[in-house]
Every structure is written in structure tokens, then in C-alpha cells.
Amino acid sequence: MAALKKTLIAAAVAAVAAFFGHAFLKIQRLSLASREMPVKHLKCRYLPYIDYGAEDITILKDGLAFLSTGLHDYLGLPAFSNEPGKMYVLDLLHPKPTPVELQIKGELDLSSFNPHGISVYTDEADDSIYLFVVNHPQQKSQVEIFRFVGEDTLVHLKTVAHPLLISLNDIVAVGPEHFYATNDRYFSSALHLLTVILSMPWCNIVYYSPEEVREAAGGIQSGNGINISPDKRYIYVSDILDHEVDVFERLDGEQLVYIKSVPVGTLCDNIEVDHMTGDVWLGCHPDATKLSNFDPKDPPGSEIIKIKNIVSDQPVVTLEYGDDGHELMGSTVAAPYEGKLLIGTIFHKALYCTLK
């Protein structure tokens, strides 16, 4: 009996050791640990006033760019300021584009403002501009809807919270109060790590309107960036842990049908789409372990990927910018505009680059 007990204990210890060994290797593989960072620089300068990250950036057709800055207390990622987040606007048609802090009016609690993914919707009926912002006050997930007025003011219109909006990452607006949003985890607790280790694709895309809130698509390992094609027909989602971009077709009734996945070979964050060419631009993390184990002597790098003809049978994936972290740490977004490129980060600076 004693021998059997010892055997069972030994077997249990071996099983636990094997599980943790598997888990460690799985996390290393998903994080692309120790991956060699390709280096490719552009002609760039740092944007002034952006010292603690510009996690997401989006640009209107007229060259007006919006930036969300100051994300902190999010998934254990590094942050060098606990000050409330801010929103900026930048005019790319100006000879010397400079970020201008947006003044926020309304009943929003600015002391806990913690902006993440953003999207802009222009109402063609009256040219009103609506800015949608994922916000994490006290580590919650909700969406703030603003109207952009004047040259530097956001008027807060509405806060959206819902049980399906579990752990919001990014958003794409499709109406004045309508959007698709990604959840980057199924559990907000330590159980999230278990879903990753066991490869449970339980994350999803949620469609929201004032009349209806529902899951639009599921089967995603970890939903991150989301955006829409210029013709509004396709929705693109970065499945960051699967190292690919998923393509969905948008049907009547706001239904999403999965079409394909495009491997990108890196951990891609936010998605921006060139309004002229339809090219998909991604801010990516070449090695996620360097983000979670931040070491200023060996900083996390930055990688910008472009996908041409993403819906075709032969999409073309190219490296447009790469750095080992000594120029730019932790890139999250790359927003192109007529030969210019804005690159944002989680907690570092932001770059204004020339493509041609």
C-alpha cells in the first residue's frame, strides 16, 4: 500500500512537472522568445509631447490624425506614468505636424481616463466626426463615444458597458453609435493563462448597436487590432497569439463570416488601412517576452508589417520598419497617410516617418 502511494505521488509530481514544462515551452513559442529582430529604419523623428506611449493612432482622409496616449495598468505591461491618459490630434497637412492635446468636455471622469484602441466615424449626412475610445478606468472595459468639435475639443456623448465587452482591446466604428470590438481574453483572472496554454480560442468580436449587442465572430485565440476595408466589405482582426491576421466578410445584418487567415510571423497589435491603396499596416512586437520582462539594457523591439492584396489568393507581407528597441520600444500601431507614417507604442515615444 505504501509503495502504491509513493508511486501515485511520483506519477502526480511527474505529471505536474510535465505540464509546467509544456506550459513554459508553449509560452516561449507563442511569445517568439529570443527571435532575432530584423532591422530596417526609415527617415523618422520623434513626435513632441508623446513621452508615455501612443497605443493607437488613426487618420482621417483629410490628414487629421487622432492619438490615444498614456495607457497603463493593462495586462501587466510596462508603463512609466500613472497619470491619466490623454487624447491628441495632429494635422498631417501642416508643414510641421505637432500633436495638440484635445480638451474633453462632458461628464467623463478624466482622473481615471485610460485610453486604449480608438476609431473614428464620419457621418456623411452632416460630416459630424465621432471618436470611439476603449477606456480602462480601474481596469474595467468600456467604450467612450465623443464628438469632435472645433479644432481641439471632444464632447463626451456616451459610455458603453456591457457583459459581452469583457476585456476590450480595439474597436472599429461603423455608425454614430455602432461598432465592432475585440476581446483579448475570455477570463479576466489567472484562468486566462490556462486558456492560452491549452490553446482555447475563446476570444471573440462583439457587435454593438443601441438596439442589439451580440457576438459577431468567435474562435479567436486573442483578439487585438481590428479595422475595416475602404469599401466597408471586410473586417480585419489581428489574432496576436496565433501570429496572423484574420479576414471576415461583412454581410447584411452585420453578420461576419470568416474568410481566411494571413500569417505574419510576428505578434501584431493594432491595424490601420491605407485609405487610398487598401494596404493593411500593423504595429507588431517581435519578441513579447521582452515586453513582460522589461530590461532597459535589452529593450523590446518594434516591427512594422504591411500586407498588400490581403483578400487575394496571394497577399504580400513585407517588413517596412524594424528596430531592436534602441530607437523605438514596443510598437503597437502604424498609420500611413500619403507617403507619411505615424508609429505609436505602448509606453515609449511615437515616430513621424517619411515613406518616400
Salt bridges, closest charged atoms under 4 A:
ASP51 OD1 - LYS349 NZ 3.40
GLU55 OE2 - HIS116 NE2 3.49
GLU101 OE1 - LYS86 NZ 3.83
GLU144 OE1 - HIS156 NE2 2.79
GLU177 OE1 - LYS158 NZ 2.80
GLU212 OE2 - ARG214 NE 2.85
GLU249 OE2 - ARG233 NE 2.98
GLU254 OE1 - ARG250 NE 2.85
ASP269 OD2 - HIS285 NE2 3.03
ASP279 OD2 - LYS308 NZ 3.27
ASP298 OD1 - LYS290 NZ 3.00
GLU303 OE1 - ARG35 NH1 2.90
ASP323 OD1 - HIS41 NE2 2.71
ASP324 OD1 - HIS326 ND1 2.88
GLU327 OE1 - HIS41 NE2 3.92
GLU338 OE2 - HIS275 NE2 3.88
